[in-house]
């Protein structure tokens, strides 16, 4: 499993603590230092079952500068949102955890993080 995180984020640190407590094996991606490409964002959105506006931090200063609040949330505008996230990774909701079963979760709650661990399975981690 992989966790996209910002080490300065308390939700990210909590998610890492839970992963460690659960004995999960995972890879850390500091997505501000190693931003996901538009293609990677499309793939993670598919895994999440969400749209780009669902994982956008619209209250960030960058979002306000871009005027995201006024952007359409339609299929026609989807690529515009993805391009904004790829170009401004600070706008990506965090942490995002990709499980080994092909799914992903936004790990903002302990329950969501544990769900990702359960989807991965523990037997391979022993």
C-alpha positions as CSV (number, residue, x, y, z in Angstrom):
1,X,0.0,0.0,0.0
2,X,1.1,3.6,-0.5
3,X,0.2,6.7,1.4
4,X,0.3,10.1,-0.1
5,X,1.0,12.5,2.7
6,X,2.2,15.9,3.8
7,X,4.4,15.4,6.9
8,X,3.2,18.7,8.3
9,X,-0.4,17.5,8.3
10,X,-1.8,16.1,11.6
11,X,-4.3,13.8,9.8
12,X,-1.3,12.3,7.8
13,X,0.7,11.8,11.0
14,X,-2.2,10.1,12.6
15,X,-2.7,7.8,9.6
16,X,0.9,6.8,9.7
17,X,0.6,6.0,13.4
18,X,-2.4,3.8,12.7
19,X,-0.6,2.0,9.9
20,X,2.4,1.4,12.2
21,X,0.1,0.2,15.0
22,X,-1.6,-2.2,12.6
23,X,1.8,-3.5,11.4
24,X,1.0,-2.6,7.8
25,X,3.7,-2.4,5.2
26,X,3.5,0.7,3.1
27,X,5.4,3.2,1.0
28,X,5.3,6.9,1.8
29,X,4.9,9.4,-1.0
30,X,5.4,13.0,0.0
31,X,3.2,14.3,-2.7
32,X,4.3,17.9,-2.4
33,X,7.8,16.9,-3.2
34,X,6.8,14.3,-5.7
35,X,3.5,15.5,-7.2
36,X,1.3,13.0,-8.9
37,X,0.8,13.5,-12.7
38,X,-2.6,14.0,-14.3
39,X,-2.5,10.3,-15.3
40,X,-1.8,9.2,-11.7
41,X,-4.6,11.4,-10.4
42,X,-7.0,9.9,-12.9
43,X,-6.0,6.4,-11.7
44,X,-6.4,7.3,-8.0
45,X,-9.7,8.9,-8.6
46,X,-10.9,5.7,-10.3
47,X,-9.7,3.7,-7.3
48,X,-11.4,6.1,-4.9
49,X,-14.6,6.2,-6.9
50,X,-14.5,10.0,-6.6
51,X,-14.3,13.0,-8.9
52,X,-11.4,15.6,-8.7
53,X,-13.5,18.2,-6.9
54,X,-14.3,15.6,-4.2
55,X,-10.6,15.5,-3.2
56,X,-9.9,19.2,-3.7
57,X,-9.1,21.4,-0.7
58,X,-11.2,24.3,-1.8
59,X,-10.5,26.5,1.2
60,X,-6.7,26.7,0.5
61,X,-5.4,30.1,-0.6
62,X,-4.3,28.6,-3.9
63,X,-7.9,27.4,-4.6
64,X,-9.2,30.8,-4.0
65,X,-6.6,32.4,-6.2
66,X,-7.6,30.0,-9.0
67,X,-11.3,30.7,-8.4
68,X,-12.1,27.0,-7.9
69,X,-15.2,27.8,-6.0
70,X,-16.8,29.0,-9.3
71,X,-15.7,26.1,-11.4
72,X,-18.3,23.7,-12.8
73,X,-18.4,20.2,-11.3
74,X,-19.2,18.4,-14.5
75,X,-17.7,15.7,-16.7
76,X,-16.8,18.5,-19.2
77,X,-14.8,20.3,-16.5
78,X,-13.1,17.2,-15.0
79,X,-9.8,17.6,-16.9
80,X,-9.6,21.2,-15.8
81,X,-9.8,20.1,-12.2
82,X,-7.3,17.3,-12.7
83,X,-4.8,19.8,-14.3
84,X,-5.3,22.1,-11.3
85,X,-4.5,19.3,-8.8
86,X,-1.5,18.2,-10.8
87,X,-0.2,21.8,-11.0
88,X,-1.1,22.6,-7.4
89,X,-0.6,19.5,-5.3
90,X,-1.2,21.4,-2.1
91,X,-4.9,21.3,-3.2
92,X,-5.1,17.5,-2.9
93,X,-7.0,16.2,0.1
94,X,-4.8,14.2,2.3
95,X,-3.8,11.5,3.2
96,X,-4.7,9.2,0.3
97,X,-4.0,5.6,0.9
98,X,-4.0,3.1,-2.0
99,X,-4.7,-0.5,-0.9
100,X,-3.2,-3.6,-2.5
101,X,-6.7,-4.7,-3.6
102,X,-6.8,-1.8,-6.1
103,X,-9.0,0.4,-4.0
104,X,-8.1,3.6,-2.3
105,X,-9.4,5.8,0.6
106,X,-9.0,9.3,1.8
107,X,-7.6,8.5,5.2
108,X,-8.9,11.5,7.2
109,X,-10.4,9.2,9.9
110,X,-9.0,6.3,11.8
111,X,-11.8,4.1,10.4
112,X,-10.8,4.9,6.8
113,X,-7.2,4.1,7.5
114,X,-8.1,0.8,9.1
115,X,-10.4,0.0,6.2
116,X,-7.4,0.4,3.8
117,X,-5.4,-1.9,6.0
118,X,-8.2,-4.5,6.0
119,X,-8.5,-4.3,2.2
120,X,-4.8,-5.0,1.9
121,X,-4.8,-8.0,4.2
122,X,-2.5,-8.7,7.0
123,X,-1.1,-12.2,6.1
124,X,1.3,-10.8,3.5
125,X,2.7,-8.4,6.1
126,X,3.7,-11.1,8.6
